[in-house]
Amino acid sequence: MRELPVPPDAATAQQAVELFRGWIVDGQFQCALFPTVWKNDPASWGSFFADAALHVANAIAEATGSDSKAVLKKIVEGFGDEISSSAGEREGGFLDG
């Protein structure tokens, strides 16, 4: 198992909350999340994932020398394809703790 590091600022912040962890486990996506952090503002999840996509696109572009806008376009296409083809088709449940 390979875990990513905690952001350095989280250790000294007055408030830091982990919202999402995602893995590929034996070829299958699995995640742990804090779904109710924005229970009264679910659109904030859209902002969260958009910001994450921008960071991913920039990181891939930097690592590969490619154009970040082209990478972001591919990410957005993949997101749209996945939402369109399998919306609501998820297994698993929610665990406390």
C-alpha positions as CSV (number, residue, x, y, z in Angstrom):
1,M,0.0,0.0,0.0
2,R,1.3,3.5,-0.9
3,E,-0.1,6.4,1.1
4,L,0.4,10.0,0.1
5,P,1.9,12.5,2.6
6,V,-0.3,14.8,4.6
7,P,0.1,18.4,3.3
8,P,2.7,20.2,5.5
9,D,0.4,23.1,6.4
10,A,-2.2,20.7,7.8
11,A,0.1,20.0,10.8
12,T,0.1,23.7,11.9
13,A,-3.3,24.9,10.7
14,Q,-5.9,25.9,13.2
15,Q,-8.4,23.8,11.2
16,A,-7.6,20.9,8.9
17,V,-10.1,18.3,7.8
18,E,-9.4,15.3,5.5
19,L,-12.3,15.1,3.0
20,F,-11.4,12.4,0.6
21,R,-9.0,9.5,0.0
22,G,-9.1,7.4,-3.1
23,W,-7.4,4.1,-4.1
24,I,-7.3,1.6,-6.8
25,V,-7.5,-1.8,-5.0
26,D,-6.9,-4.8,-7.1
27,G,-8.0,-2.8,-10.1
28,Q,-11.1,-1.4,-8.5
29,F,-11.8,2.2,-7.3
30,Q,-12.4,2.5,-3.5
31,C,-12.6,5.6,-1.4
32,A,-13.0,7.0,2.1
33,L,-14.7,10.3,2.4
34,F,-16.4,12.8,4.7
35,P,-19.7,13.2,2.7
36,T,-21.5,15.5,5.0
37,V,-18.8,18.2,5.3
38,W,-20.9,20.3,2.9
39,K,-24.3,18.7,3.6
40,N,-26.0,22.1,3.2
41,D,-23.9,23.1,0.1
42,P,-23.2,20.0,-2.1
43,A,-22.0,22.4,-4.9
44,S,-18.9,22.8,-2.8
45,W,-18.0,19.2,-3.7
46,G,-18.0,20.4,-7.3
47,S,-15.5,23.1,-6.4
48,F,-13.4,20.7,-4.5
49,F,-13.2,18.2,-7.4
50,A,-12.6,21.0,-9.9
51,D,-9.7,22.4,-7.8
52,A,-8.3,18.9,-7.5
53,A,-8.6,18.4,-11.3
54,L,-6.7,21.7,-11.9
55,H,-3.9,20.5,-9.5
56,V,-3.7,17.1,-11.3
57,A,-3.6,18.7,-14.7
58,N,-0.8,21.1,-13.6
59,A,1.2,18.3,-12.0
60,I,0.9,16.0,-15.1
61,A,1.9,18.9,-17.4
62,E,4.9,19.7,-15.2
63,A,6.0,16.0,-15.0
64,T,5.5,15.3,-18.7
65,G,6.2,18.7,-20.4
66,S,2.6,18.6,-21.8
67,D,0.1,21.4,-21.9
68,S,-2.0,21.7,-18.7
69,K,-5.1,22.9,-20.6
70,A,-4.9,19.8,-22.8
71,V,-4.5,17.6,-19.8
72,L,-7.4,19.3,-18.0
73,K,-9.6,18.8,-21.1
74,K,-8.9,15.1,-21.0
75,I,-9.7,14.9,-17.3
76,V,-13.0,16.8,-17.9
77,E,-13.9,14.5,-20.8
78,G,-13.2,11.4,-18.6
79,F,-15.3,12.9,-15.8
80,G,-18.2,13.6,-18.1
81,D,-18.0,10.1,-19.7
82,E,-18.0,8.4,-16.3
83,I,-20.9,10.5,-14.9
84,S,-23.0,9.9,-18.0
85,S,-22.4,6.2,-18.3
86,S,-22.6,5.0,-14.7
87,A,-24.4,7.6,-12.6
88,G,-25.9,6.0,-9.5
89,E,-24.2,2.6,-10.2
90,R,-22.1,2.3,-7.1
91,E,-21.5,-0.5,-4.6
92,G,-20.5,-0.2,-0.9
93,G,-21.8,1.8,1.9
94,F,-20.9,4.3,4.6
95,L,-19.0,3.4,7.7
96,D,-18.7,5.6,10.8
97,G,-15.2,6.3,12.1
